């Protein structure tokens, strides 16, 4: 231990004597280690850390690709391989009566939902079995955050009755519990939780009682394969009993998956990909520091030779070199961990809305242990080889090298080999970043089918208790449109019941005139949207055929609707669909009066789907997204307050949960892609910089080592320009080899990015060629600067070296 302490002290003294080397090495390592620690922290929180539930390894999602009617979901309670089956559905409820009215996300769950997940409320209780009965289900459990925000953490909230309503689910509920602060929903976060009650005679085809997810626990000793086989068999029986509800391919996909996999999903794969990318950045950083140590060791030849001549063993010199590398690695690791903690804190708001479970990401013991491990591993990667190499120098050869700057051809080969390796790694990283940047650019500039510029979206959510009749809902929205359109600066206003470029969707089965499905197949389904008059004109959605919906399509007119081009081509290719009849659910008819262009309703990277549009007057709803177009597109944000006042002038009890430019919605729809592309771009830039620094360092070192040779050549008549070209060609050879290797590796492994790309092939030649040209230019500059400096130096001074 004493010898180790002495080595550490000696290492610190040597680093203090060479602050330039120390700073460059530590900063290089801090960048590489910090990037790894930051991404590992996210990976640990999202995909590695156990779920915050009791026995999380037994928790599973049942048939996660399928939504269920509650009646159908309850069939899986009979599965012998599952325990405690429960469903979850996400709704939005209106909370009024206390403070400003607002809409809150609410989870509707089976009464045993919290028991299945193994969570106990921090206050009060969870649901009782009898509270599944609609007559006894007017109870609510609050999330800890909502309890703190809305009720100031008052423990007396238990037993309190609060006005909470949605879609006929009651107007008041009694608070029976508050969840613990570390509780996280397995799906979307919610402010409150209510029982998923249903009338006792609900049938399997009732669409009003759907659950989005079914969760359960595996019975002791049961494997996923066995549970999946049983669930698939039950799915086949359900299809036999209800042939119109399930497709054969949906039954084939029936399975049981671990809850962790269902929560993390594609995000976990993306984070593993990023973790691999930061690993390459760390290798490049280690190669750079190894090259620095080799160059520094060449300059310390006389010192090493003297120490050997005085009796220092090779083992002692190697130990000293490794100790110094460990000191560098630990300092770089500490700084990198601090940088990672700062970066995660700065990105926390962005990450929380884009990635699941990011609240679990942080600098905990696991992450700190990883930081220490990667610091020591880095020290071994960059320190062991230079230590062995420097300790192998013979004492006499080391003494003779003084004043010549000479070094062995073997050392040159090693330096050049490291340059080739880091250049190849830089190509892989920069090419990946280039592909993601190209993909994001194409995605963001994809035409959604409507014009979002200059439009303000306003969500109005009137309490249903105040607008109980269809006539009241129609009258309110007519008066609301008049008030909003009268606001100065407003060019027009309309609305739709689901916001474009969001996952929210209504998808209804239907019968199209002239087409009858097979008896054993379910009806085809299409997206369903309710719109206010003149919606398509205001949004710039192109009319393909017929007419759009106007104020004359009211409750007294014939039921009409529009379809999009995708639905028209599905059923009436080459025909005129105007006048055709469509029956929603097979029973509710409307006449097609127009065909509009396809719109990307869900996301820019999702192809348009068949859609139907009905006028609000004929299909009245309470909540709507108003679309307000500004006369001056640049002043759309300034309309927020006047429009808000106009809404409240009609009814001041109406909550307005959202009011923002529609361009913000568009940007948010690609936010996760932007985040991943941004992280990869940052890693690509970091790899490019580290690669350039590495090439420059090696060239500066090797040209200095050849300075005597250059002096002799100059004395024999060589021109400075000729020496410059010679040095440049010699320095670029390993770079070009690295570019070739990196290009080959990129083409071979680019498929790993295929699931993240949009409109770009993983082997896109334009992107790869651009990357190679950029890297060649950067490496050429890094090679040319030291070559020119030496080749143009003073002849007499050069010969004296």
RAVENUR-V865896 format. One record per run of one state. SS is the DSSP state (h for helix, s for strand, l for the rest). FROM is the first residue (numbers start at 1). TO is the last residue. If there is no record, write none. Layout:
BEGIN
SS&FROM&TO + SS&FROM&TO
END
This chain:
BEGIN
l&1&1 + h&2&17 + l&18&18 + h&19&48 + l&49&55 + h&56&58 + s&59&62 + l&63&67 + s&68&69 + h&70&78 + l&79&81 + s&82&96 + l&97&101 + s&102&109 + l&110&112 + h&113&117 + l&118&122 + s&123&124 + l&125&128 + h&129&132 + l&133&133 + h&134&136 + l&137&138 + s&139&142 + l&143&143 + h&144&151 + l&152&154 + h&155&157 + l&158&160 + s&161&165 + l&166&172 + s&173&178 + l&179&191 + s&192&195 + l&196&209 + s&210&211 + l&212&212 + s&213&218 + l&219&223 + h&224&241 + l&242&247 + h&248&252 + l&253&255 + s&256&258 + h&259&264 + l&265&265 + h&266&299 + l&300&300 + h&301&309 + l&310&313 + h&314&354 + l&355&357 + h&358&360 + l&361&364 + h&365&391 + l&392&394 + h&395&400 + l&401&408 + h&409&444 + l&445&454 + s&455&461 + l&462&463 + h&464&466 + l&467&469 + h&470&485 + l&486&489 + s&490&496 + l&497&506 + s&507&512 + l&513&524 + s&525&531 + l&532&534 + h&535&539 + l&540&542 + s&543&546 + l&547&559 + s&560&564 + h&565&571 + l&572&580 + s&581&584 + l&585&587 + s&588&596 + l&597&610 + s&611&615 + l&616&623 + s&624&630 + l&631&632 + h&633&635 + l&636&638 + h&639&650 + l&651&654 + s&655&661 + h&662&669 + l&670&670 + h&671&705 + l&706&706 + h&707&715 + l&716&719 + h&720&756 + l&757&764 + h&765&791 + l&792&794 + h&795&800 + l&801&801
END
